[in-house]
Amino acid sequence: MIDPASGVPAWRQLADDLRRRVAAGEWSPGARLPSESRLMQETGLGRTTVRRAIAALRAQGVVEVQHGWGTRVPQAREVERIVAEPGSVVTTRMPTPAERATFDVPDGVPMLVVIGPDGIADAYPGDRAQVDIL
């Protein structure tokens, strides 16, 4: 599982392994992943390393972390396809508190911001939007 001689940081190896297991369906949407303590026990890694792996997965939208409940696989969300005009610019940023509440954006998930040629910007939750530029 974790190979200290690989040159790849241990947190990244753990994150890659957990991501692979989620993608393979080992944990279905809504299911909890093993606790930090359990992952530490299974891998021999320290708490900081395990937390860094979980944080990376959370930032990618692979897992959600709810204090007091644990880490779980998020429910599948429908992806909205956004077609942007030629000359549009797409950037990312973290959501405002209002956007987090309005769009129910999980911790660590950025907003996709599409700025049209007219300068008007629209923001979409990054875990459920795909932007295509014509």
N, C-alpha and C positions, 0 to 999 in steps of 0.2 A: 504494500500500500504506500507508505511514506518511505522514500529512498533518500537518506541524508547525503549520499554521494552523488546524487543526480545533478546538483548545481541549481536546481529549481527550489525556491523557498518552500519550506514545509507548509506554510499557510496556503500557498497557491496549489500545491499538490492535493491538500485536503479539499480545497474549494473545487478543484477539477474533478476529484473523485465524487464529491457530493452532487455536483452538477450532472455528472454522468449518470449517477444513480437516480436522480429526479427525472432526467430525460428518459431513462429506461423504464420508468413507471414503478420503481420500488416503493415510492410514496405517492399516493394519488393526491389530486388537488384537495386541500383542506387537511391532509394528514400532517401530523407533527413529526419532525425529524428527531433523532435522539438528542437528549439534553447535552449541554456543554460538558457536564461531568462525564456522561457516558462516552461522548466523543473523545474526551481526554483519556479515559480508561482504554478505549478501543485502539487509539492511535499512539498513545504514549507521549502526546504533545501537551504543552502547557496551555493554560487558560487563555493567555494573550494570543497565542497562535490560533487556537480554535476560534476565538472571537474575531480575529482578523479575517479568517476564511468565511465565516458567517456574514461579516460586514460586506465583503466583496460580493457574495451571492445576493445579499439584500440590495446592494446598489445596482445589480444587474436585473433585479426583478425575479430572480429564481426562487427566492424565499421571502417570507414576511416574518418579522419578529414582533411579537406582542408581549410586552412585559407582563409577567405573571402567568402567561399562557405558553410561551415557548416559541420555537421556530417552526413554521409550517410552510407547506407548498401552497401558493395562492390559488384561488379558484381561477379557472380559465376565463379570460375576458375577451370579448369580441374585439377584433382589431378594426379600427376605422381607417379607411384608405383616404388620404388627403391628396388631391391633385393640385399642385402649385403651378402658377403661371411661369413661363420662361422669365428669367431674370430675378426670380425669387431667391431669397437666402434662407437657409435653415440653420438654426443654432439650437443649443440646449442651455438650460439653466435649471436650478432647483426651484420648485414651486413656492409660491407665497403661501402663508397660512390660509388665506381665503381660497386659493386654488386647491390646496390639499383637502379642505373641507368640501368644497363644491364638487370636485371630481373624484373624491375618495382615493387620493394618490397615496400609495404605500410609502413608508420611510425609504429614502434612498433612491427613489425613482424620479428622474428628471422630467422636465417639461420640454417638448419639442416646440420651438418657436419658428413660425413661418412668417417671414417679412416679405410681403409682396412688392412688386416693382413700384407700386404707389406709396410704399412706406408704411402701410397698415400691417400691424403684427397680430397674429392669432397664435394662441398657445394650446397645446394638446398634451395630455398625459403620455409620457414616453413608453409606458408599458402596453398601450393599446392604440397606438397610431402609427401608420406607415405613410411616409410622405414620398410622393412621386413628383418629380419636376418634369413637365412636358418639354 
